[in-house]
Amino acid sequence: MTTADWSMMTGAGMASLAGLALLFFAWKRPGRPWVIGAGWALLSGGLVMACLANGDRGAAQVIVIAMAGVTIFLTAPLLGGIAPPMGFRRRRPAGEAAPIRRPVRASLSGIWTFILTGPVAGAIALFGSAVLFRIIRPENGSPATAGVIAILAAVLLWAVLSVALLIEPPTGRRSAYAGLALIATATFAFI
């Protein structure tokens, strides 16, 4: 790789991380569609720049960078939200009542949402990556690189589809989108 290729790869990695940061910001503070569009544009631009710099290996490298970025963006708030040990918690004055705790109940809607964003989104991602593998598989030579890209794309697609299904509030519309996507990807995977 030349210096220009390394520069493009660095820019692609930074663009993908900036796109993830914008999407994370849009998730934390919803109501700004331009932030979502800019985030996806940066992710797509980073992927295109990586392909131009290093072909399919560049695409795989930027997908790994994006996956590491998603891990950091989702892990950091979890680490900040861990409750301190009992000895460091605030002690209540004698007259203050304890907060009312409601039992956690699994609703049918919550279970259905879990099924849609877990196994159904996973099946859509697997069928979609199978379609991608058929498209990018070389006619002659080893299909190993195309297989690795398809595997990485399956994980990325699963994450994106799960978030997209969670964004859609009505359960009926969410189910319809998941069903149509499952039928379409399964059809294209087996044709």
C-alpha angles and dihedrals in degrees: 000000000000127000090262090053091050089049091051091048091050090049090048092052092047092046092051092049091047089050090051090049090053092048090048090050090050089051093051094045109027125193100071109100093176089064090055091048092048091049093052091044091054092047091049092045091050091052092049092048091050091051090051092048101045110359118226093348090057090052090051091048093051091047089054090048089051091049091051089048092051089050091052094045092050098039098048096065090045091055091048092050099054111122116244120245118279094258092061098046120110113266116227122231114250095257097048116101122228115252117264110254118207119208116249110246127188109230124202089243091053092049091049091049089052091051092049096047094040119037099009094048088045092053091048089050093049093049090045092051089048088056090048090050091053090050099048100033110117119240092224128027135024118338091201095108092049089049092053092048090049091051093049091045090053091058092045092046091050091054093046093046093048091052092044091052091048091051092059105083105198111078093212094055090043090053092047092052092048092047094049092046091049093051093045096048093043090050094050092043094056101036 
